């Protein structure tokens, strides 16, 4: 915290937006150097071996940086905004939730569809009234299960049907991958094409996300590795074991993407569903997907797939607004978007330390807090200075 406050004192005391655009750009580059310092410090501490980070608004990227190499070898390629990362649970919000919203837009489903409409396996059980809304908000009451290698989806459904607990649908928030595994399969059943094909056709391609994919093939030469058993680094294979057992295409994990493509996605969200003249989603769907749903007496706030305010909200930092939303990924990825401040922050890392969750969460929080303090409007920057009690 001492280091972070020193950085804040350095950047906030710099004059605010009284220069020409060129001078402002130069000043922002100088301020943003503190982001590089923060990432380099995380590398020295062994939290990560490298990172790609981007900040932008509805017009696109404002600032980007890349630190580190693909592997410890000094001859390994440098990371860049074109490096492909296993985004883990970002799959939920850049693929599966948008796919569900596209089906909603097409009139093929409703949020209040009972689970049994799409999964007859649940008919006659105490889980058949779980809705699509419950799955999207992690309020189904279902608990995660370990998936078998043999016929994994069938075994998962069998285990889910047999679950007995006191959690009624909609009664509590419990983050669980099973909700989005079911949503991924629901997309296949409702659209009659696999989740990856649906996402490519209706989300990735219209949004210009040519490098975003499940199951990256040989044409992707630069893929960041993820840590596996014995902390070995492996690239191109989804880290999540249940996603592997499901063939690499799953609703909860499996998407590989770049900072460059995530810039396009976040820009589309801030432009209310439109990217580069293409209306990827209608505005009403974007509003519906990112509107707040309150649980646990208002202590937990979720969107449809998106996190707004919960124990998982570390990338929100200190200065993103109450209207902001985002998500994290176990592999070290995160995205946070703020329509009120017209700002987003993307962080993709090669994560090394999975035990020190507190420090990694703090890194995410500090990056967002610093980015907002640098790239927010002069009014917001002034409020930040007041909050820090800087004369």
Secondary structure in CASP SS format (residue, H / E / C, confidence):
PFRMAT SS
TARGET T0000
AUTHOR 0000-0000-0000
METHOD secondary structure of the structure
MODEL  1
X C 1.00
X H 1.00
X H 1.00
X H 1.00
X H 1.00
X H 1.00
X H 1.00
X H 1.00
X H 1.00
X H 1.00
X H 1.00
X H 1.00
X C 1.00
X C 1.00
X C 1.00
X C 1.00
X C 1.00
X C 1.00
X C 1.00
X C 1.00
X H 1.00
X H 1.00
X H 1.00
X H 1.00
X H 1.00
X H 1.00
X H 1.00
X H 1.00
X H 1.00
X H 1.00
X H 1.00
X H 1.00
X H 1.00
X H 1.00
X H 1.00
X H 1.00
X H 1.00
X H 1.00
X H 1.00
X H 1.00
X H 1.00
X H 1.00
X H 1.00
X H 1.00
X C 1.00
X C 1.00
X C 1.00
X E 1.00
X E 1.00
X E 1.00
X E 1.00
X E 1.00
X E 1.00
X E 1.00
X E 1.00
X E 1.00
X E 1.00
X C 1.00
X C 1.00
X E 1.00
X E 1.00
X E 1.00
X E 1.00
X E 1.00
X E 1.00
X E 1.00
X E 1.00
X E 1.00
X E 1.00
X C 1.00
X C 1.00
X C 1.00
X C 1.00
X C 1.00
X C 1.00
X C 1.00
X C 1.00
X E 1.00
X C 1.00
X C 1.00
X C 1.00
X C 1.00
X C 1.00
X E 1.00
X E 1.00
X E 1.00
X C 1.00
X H 1.00
X H 1.00
X H 1.00
X H 1.00
X H 1.00
X H 1.00
X H 1.00
X H 1.00
X H 1.00
X H 1.00
X H 1.00
X H 1.00
X H 1.00
X H 1.00
X H 1.00
X H 1.00
X H 1.00
X H 1.00
X C 1.00
X C 1.00
X C 1.00
X C 1.00
X C 1.00
X C 1.00
X C 1.00
X C 1.00
X E 1.00
X H 1.00
X H 1.00
X H 1.00
X H 1.00
X C 1.00
X H 1.00
X H 1.00
X H 1.00
X C 1.00
X C 1.00
X C 1.00
X C 1.00
X C 1.00
X C 1.00
X C 1.00
X C 1.00
X E 1.00
X H 1.00
X H 1.00
X H 1.00
X H 1.00
X H 1.00
X C 1.00
X C 1.00
X C 1.00
X C 1.00
X C 1.00
X C 1.00
X C 1.00
X C 1.00
X C 1.00
X C 1.00
X C 1.00
X C 1.00
X C 1.00
X C 1.00
X C 1.00
X H 1.00
X H 1.00
X H 1.00
X H 1.00
X H 1.00
X H 1.00
X H 1.00
X H 1.00
X H 1.00
X H 1.00
X C 1.00
X C 1.00
X C 1.00
X C 1.00
X C 1.00
X C 1.00
X C 1.00
X C 1.00
X C 1.00
X C 1.00
X C 1.00
X C 1.00
X C 1.00
X C 1.00
X C 1.00
X H 1.00
X H 1.00
X H 1.00
X H 1.00
X H 1.00
X H 1.00
X H 1.00
X H 1.00
X H 1.00
X H 1.00
X H 1.00
X H 1.00
X H 1.00
X H 1.00
X H 1.00
X C 1.00
X C 1.00
X C 1.00
X H 1.00
X H 1.00
X H 1.00
X H 1.00
X H 1.00
X H 1.00
X H 1.00
X H 1.00
X H 1.00
X H 1.00
X C 1.00
X C 1.00
X C 1.00
X C 1.00
X C 1.00
X C 1.00
X C 1.00
X C 1.00
X E 1.00
X E 1.00
X C 1.00
X C 1.00
X C 1.00
X C 1.00
X C 1.00
X C 1.00
X C 1.00
X C 1.00
X E 1.00
X C 1.00
X C 1.00
X E 1.00
X E 1.00
X C 1.00
X H 1.00
X H 1.00
X H 1.00
X C 1.00
X E 1.00
X E 1.00
X C 1.00
X C 1.00
X C 1.00
X C 1.00
X C 1.00
X C 1.00
X H 1.00
X H 1.00
X H 1.00
X H 1.00
X H 1.00
X C 1.00
X C 1.00
X C 1.00
X C 1.00
X C 1.00
X C 1.00
X C 1.00
X C 1.00
X C 1.00
X E 1.00
X E 1.00
X E 1.00
X C 1.00
X H 1.00
X H 1.00
X H 1.00
X H 1.00
X H 1.00
X H 1.00
X H 1.00
X H 1.00
X H 1.00
X H 1.00
X H 1.00
X H 1.00
X C 1.00
X C 1.00
X C 1.00
X E 1.00
X E 1.00
X C 1.00
X C 1.00
X E 1.00
X E 1.00
X C 1.00
X C 1.00
X C 1.00
X H 1.00
X H 1.00
X H 1.00
X H 1.00
X H 1.00
X H 1.00
X H 1.00
X H 1.00
X C 1.00
X C 1.00
X E 1.00
X E 1.00
X E 1.00
X C 1.00
X C 1.00
X C 1.00
X C 1.00
X E 1.00
X E 1.00
X E 1.00
X C 1.00
X C 1.00
X C 1.00
X C 1.00
X E 1.00
X E 1.00
X E 1.00
X C 1.00
X C 1.00
X C 1.00
X C 1.00
X H 1.00
X H 1.00
X H 1.00
X C 1.00
X C 1.00
X C 1.00
X C 1.00
X C 1.00
X C 1.00
X C 1.00
X C 1.00
X E 1.00
X E 1.00
X E 1.00
X E 1.00
X E 1.00
X C 1.00
X C 1.00
X C 1.00
X E 1.00
X E 1.00
X E 1.00
X E 1.00
X E 1.00
X E 1.00
X C 1.00
X C 1.00
X C 1.00
X C 1.00
X E 1.00
X E 1.00
X E 1.00
X E 1.00
X E 1.00
X E 1.00
X E 1.00
X E 1.00
X E 1.00
X C 1.00
X C 1.00
X C 1.00
X C 1.00
X C 1.00
X H 1.00
X H 1.00
X H 1.00
X H 1.00
X H 1.00
X H 1.00
X H 1.00
X H 1.00
X H 1.00
X H 1.00
X H 1.00
X H 1.00
X H 1.00
X H 1.00
X H 1.00
X H 1.00
X H 1.00
X H 1.00
X H 1.00
X C 1.00
X C 1.00
X H 1.00
X H 1.00
X H 1.00
X H 1.00
X H 1.00
X H 1.00
X H 1.00
X H 1.00
X H 1.00
X H 1.00
X C 1.00
X C 1.00
X C 1.00
X C 1.00
END
